[in-house]
C-alpha cells in the first residue's frame, strides 16, 4: 500500500506536480521533462464508486473521468491510481521512483519482494519489465487484493505469488527458509503512514537478512518534521548506504549493505519510470536522532506533534 495526497474539485490538499498533458485515451509527454500524470489526476473530480470492507480497513474505489484510484478510509488520500485507458502505465510518481531503484542493480533482478500491494500497479509493471523474475507480493488485507483484481486489472502470473499476511510474519518465514531477494520494495501504508512495526531497526534488520549481497532495498516514504531524522537514523542503523530521491512530494529511499553505484543506461526501464537524471538521488547525511525500535516507535506521535515537543535522546 502507498499513499499520496490529491487535490480534487472539492479543494482537498495535494502536493505540487510536474507539467504534463494527457487525455482519457492518450498520453502526451512532449511538455516535459520530467514526465508525470499527476497534474491531470489532481484536476479530476472523483466520486466514490464502491467500498469493500476489509478485516483491517475499508477499501474505497474512487472514480474519475480518466483515472480510477484506491483509497483507505479517507477519500482525499489515494494509495494507488490507474489511467483507465492505459492501465499498464504508472500513474503516480512514487511508483516510478520505486522501480527506478533497479538502476542500482548490477544485473536484472531474479527474485523480488514487494511489501504492500495497493492497486497492483507495481506488480503489473514488474510483469512488463522482468517477466521471468520470481516475485513475492505481501499484502495484509485480502480486501486490497480483491479490489486490485476486480477494479485495477491485476492478475498474478505463475511467477508471481501474493501472500495475504502481516509483512513481519512473512519476512520471518523467508529468513527461516534462507531465501534472498535482489530487490526488496517497501510500500506498506495504512490510512495515515507506515505501520509502526514496519519502521523499526528490528524489522529493517530482518529485511537486511533477506537481501542478496549486491541487492537493494527501496522504500516509499514522505516523513517530514520531527519524524524525518528518526526515520533516517532507523535506516542508517541497519544499512551503511542510504540515498534519497524526490518524486514530487514523496521521498524514495535506496538502501544497501554495499556502496551504491549506478549501472549503465537502461532505456526500457527509463521508459517505465522516467529518466533517472530527472530525479537525481543524493546520499542521506548521517542522523544523530534516536532510531525507532520495537520498544520505542512513536511514529504517529512524531508525525503530528508540534515543533516545541521533544523526546529525551535515550
C-alpha positions, 0 to 999 in steps of 0.5 A, a space after each residue: 500500500 502507498 499513499 499520496 495526497 490529491 487535490 480534487 474539485 472539492 479543494 482537498 490538499 495535494 502536493 505540487 506536480 510536474 507539467 504534463 498533458 494527457 487525455 482519457 485515451 492518450 498520453 502526451 509527454 512532449 511538455 516535459 521533462 520530467 514526465 508525470 500524470 499527476 497534474 491531470 489526476 489532481 484536476 479530476 473530480 472523483 466520486 466514490 464508486 464502491 467500498 469493500 470492507 476489509 478485516 483491517 480497513 475499508 477499501 474505497 474505489 474512487 472514480 474519475 473521468 480518466 483515472 480510477 484510484 484506491 483509497 483507505 478510509 479517507 477519500 482525499 488520500 489515494 494509495 494507488 491510481 490507474 489511467 483507465 485507458 492505459 492501465 499498464 502505465 504508472 500513474 503516480 510518481 512514487 511508483 516510478 521512483 520505486 522501480 527506478 531503484 533497479 538502476 542500482 542493480 548490477 544485473 536484472 533482478 531474479 527474485 523480488 519482494 514487494 511489501 504492500 500491494 495497493 492497486 497492483 500497479 507495481 506488480 503489473 509493471 514488474 510483469 512488463 519489465 522482468 517477466 521471468 523474475 520470481 516475485 513475492 507480493 505481501 499484502 495484509 488485507 485480502 480486501 486490497 487484493 480483491 479490489 486490485 483484481 476486480 477494479 485495477 486489472 491485476 492478475 498474478 502470473 505463475 511467477 508471481 505469488 501474493 501472500 495475504 499476511 502481516 509483512 513481519 510474519 512473512 519476512 520471518 518465514 523467508 529468513 527461516 527458509 534462507 531465501 534472498 531477494 535482489 530487490 526488496 520494495 517497501 510500500 506498506 501504508 495504512 490510512 495515515 503512514 507506515 505501520 509502526 512495526 514496519 519502521 523499526 531497526 528490528 524489522 529493517 534488520 530482518 529485511 537486511 537478512 533477506 537481501 542478496 549481497 549486491 541487492 537493494 532495498 527501496 522504500 516509499 516514504 514522505 516523513 517530514 518534521 520531527 519524524 524525518 531524522 528518526 526515520 533516517 537514523 532507523 535506516 542508517 542503523 541497519 544499512 551503511 548506504 542510504 540515498 534519497 530521491 524526490 518524486 514530487 512530494 514523496 521521498 524514495 529511499 535506496 538502501 544497501 549493505 554495499 556502496 551504491 553505484 549506478 549501472 549503465 543506461 537502461 532505456 526500457 526501464 527509463 521508459 517505465 519510470 522516467 529518466 533517472 537524471 530527472 530525479 537525481 538521488 543524493 546520499 542521506 547525511 548521517 542522523 544523530 536522532 534516536 532510531 525507532 525500535 520495537 520498544 520505542 516507535 512513536 511514529 504517529 506521535 512524531 508525525 503530528 506533534 508540534 515543533 516545541 515537543 521533544 523526546 529525551 535522546 535515550 
